[in-house]
């Protein structure tokens, strides 16, 4: 199984090294962190710590910070799912949004589909959305989690799916942009 937390750690290591090497684009991304935003390039390159890169990677995926991302991706928490499940390439697909898990679960039970999480909201999507997202809608794991990302019957499957999504997300961009 691909460990999603380890994927983020690896990505943070790459970003950290690039920042220390003074790569302007990576330094600019690190300036999104409030504690680093005022530093010039040379000072920033010497000041960036691994924890900054971990926080950056997590925030760029819509999590509040590293700890939040690590807990959600490992299945220890099921609140605030980040933005990974709703990339721009999926915007054209059919979906139903809900702020309430109970309502979303009811709609999914009535109409079918897959129940996903986006930040603190719920969305019900079809199989074409799942395929565009980069997951196989026919994967037996969907049955194992009850097609419910938010409260899966088998959290280990959701962790596996997160790993697959992150591997795809970062392989699509070998130039360090998230």
N, C-alpha and C positions, 0 to 999 in steps of 0.2 A: 504494500500500500504506500502511496505517496503521502508523506507527512506534510500537511499544509503549513504547520508552524515552522518546520525545518526549511520549507521553501522560502518563507518570509525571512527567516534568519539568514539564509544564503544570499538572498537579494539585498538585505541590509549590509552584509559584509562587502558585497560588490560596490554598493553605493558609498559605503564608508571609505573604502580604498580609493575610489574615484574622487571623493571630496578631499581626502588627504593629498591626493596628487594635484589638486587645484583645478579639476575640470570645471569650467565655468558653468555649464548647464546643470551639473549636479550640485554645485554650490548654490546656484539660484533656487533649485528645488529645496535645499536645506533652509534657505531664508524664509520659507513658509512657516517655519517654527518660530514662535514669538521670541524665544530666547536668543535666536541667531539672526534675526532680521536686520539688525543695525550694523553687523560686522562687514568690513571690506573683505575682498577675496583672500588676501594673504592671511589675515587674522582668522577668518572663518575656516580656512583649510587646516590651520593648526588647532582650532577649537572644537571641531566636529568630533564627537564621541560616537561609539557604536550605538549607544542608547538613542542618540538623535536620529541616526539612520533607521533604527527599528521603529521609532515613533513616526518618522516620515513615511515609511512603507505602509504602516498600518493606517495612518490618516489618509493617504492617497487612495486607499481601498474603502474609505468611508467609516472606519472605526474611530473611536474617540482617542485611542492611543494603543501602544504596544500590548499592554496587559489585557485590554478589552479584546483586541484581535486574537491574541493567543488563547484566551478562554473560549471565545466563540468558535474559532476554527477547530479547537480540540474537542468541542462538544461539552465543555464544562458549564457554559452559559447559553441561553437561548434568547438573548435580548440584543437588539441592535445588530442586524446582520450585515452592516456595511453596504456597499454599492456594487459589489462584484456580480450579483445576480441580475443586474439591470444595466448592461452595457449599451452604449449608443446603437450598436448593430441590431439590437432587439426592439428598438422603439417602434418599428412598423408593425409588429405583431399584435395580435389580439391579446388582451389581458383585462382583468377586472381588479380594481384596487379596493382595499378596505383598510381602515385603521383598526378594526377589531378582528382579532383572531377567530373568535366564535362565529362572527358573520362570514368571514372568509372560509372557514371550515364547512359551514352550512352550504354556501354557494358551491364550493368544490364538490361536496357530496351530491348536490342536486344536478350540477351541470358537468361534472367531470373535470379533468385537467390536472394541473400540478400546482400545489400551494407553495409559494416561495416567499422569502422575506427580503425586504429592502429597507434598510435602516430599522425603524420601528413600525413599519407598515407591512401589509400583506398584499400579495398579488397572486391571482390565479391565472395561469398561462396554459397554452395548448402545447402539443407535442412539437410543433414547428418552432416555437420559441425555445424549447429545451434543446433542440438540434442546433439552432442558431447560436445558442449560448455556448455550445461545445460539448454537451453531454448527450448520451444516447438515450432517447426517450423509451427505448425497449429494454434498457438495462434492467435486470431483475432486482437491482438495488432499489428501484422506485417502488416496487411492490413491498420490499422489506421495510421501507420507511413510510408506507401508506401514502405515497405521493405527497407527503407533508414535510416540507423542509423545516418548518418552525418547531414542531414537536414530533420528531420522527420516532417511529416505533423502534428503530435500530440506529442510534446516534453514530455508530461507527461507519455506517454507510454514508451518512451526510459528511462526515470527516473525509472519507475517500473521495466523494464528489468535490468537496472543496479543494482537495489536493489536485484533482484532475483539472479543475477550473484555473487554479493558480499556475499550474505547469503550462497550460495553454496561454494564459494571460501574459506570462513573462516570456514564453518562447516566441510569441508574436512580435516582441519588441526586444531585439538583442542590443539596442542602443541605449538602454537604461531608462527610457521614458516609461512612466507607468500609465 
